[in-house]
């Protein structure tokens, strides 16, 4: 059996779909389903179990697993409950690392590009403790992920026992089907698509930094299918260990993203630029771009989908259909 924590969420449900497509029905999901329709992310899937997070550690007792794919977290970059975020994102992750170590189970977990903070130190996935200590995440979520990365690397540096395989994945700006429950944490494309399709004005942030045009704030946008391919490769490449960036390696602007959606619909762009809220200006990232040489050097040759192609497939296959779910 495989366990996917956060398996009803965005990336997790796409991983579960890929596992099902690969012929695996022995997949257990650990997640909250809640009352906001999150269950629809799994409505087309076959599962061995759905485990409430509060019951996870007792559920694991005495169990044999092929791997744990740990994607469950409080992922809101605006989260403010420090105790809850640390318990969920840091301490639970340590318990799962301990369990995988004790039971010789591969452990693949979600880190985040938010660990890089404002990008002043660059976006190189150097997993040395010295390099990690220089990073300054700009929000509670990023800090919680950074703490766990450092805890993993500290164990490795001390020569302590580790799982037979371990990999931390620093996801950049992931978009794609099944992100609809995320509210304000959805991709800009998903949040604005109905406006794009209806012809209403799409609002993007003005730039408040010299030398950067309105709408030209850039992110490393990556389609969830590309992320899933990396995870599936790791499940097959059991000798690969480390912390890896998962992005395309090419930053594109928010304007490019929205224009690609207009292009997929054959519609005329209608964009206006509005002031960025004061409360986020000080912590807003103007540029992120993954360095992916480490991932490629580890043997990954799956490539990454160009932005226009990724947006086109998302629009045609999901967003512009009555059923948007994978």
Secondary structure, DSSP 8 states (H G I E B T S, - for coil): -EEEETTTSHHHHHHHHHHHHTT---EEEE---TTTTGGGGGTT---SEEE-GGGHHHHHTT---SEEEE--S---TT---HHHHIIIIIIHHHHHHHHHHHHT-EEEEEEEGGGGTTSTT-S----SHHHHHT---SSHHHHHHHHHHHHHHHHHHTT----SSEEEEEE-EEE-TT-GGGGGGS-HHHHHHHHHHHT--EEEE---STT--TT--EE-EEEHHHHHHHHHHHHH-TT--EEEEES-S--EEHHHHHHHHHHHHT----EEEE---HHHHTT--SB-----HHHHHTT-------HHHHHHHHIIIIITSS----
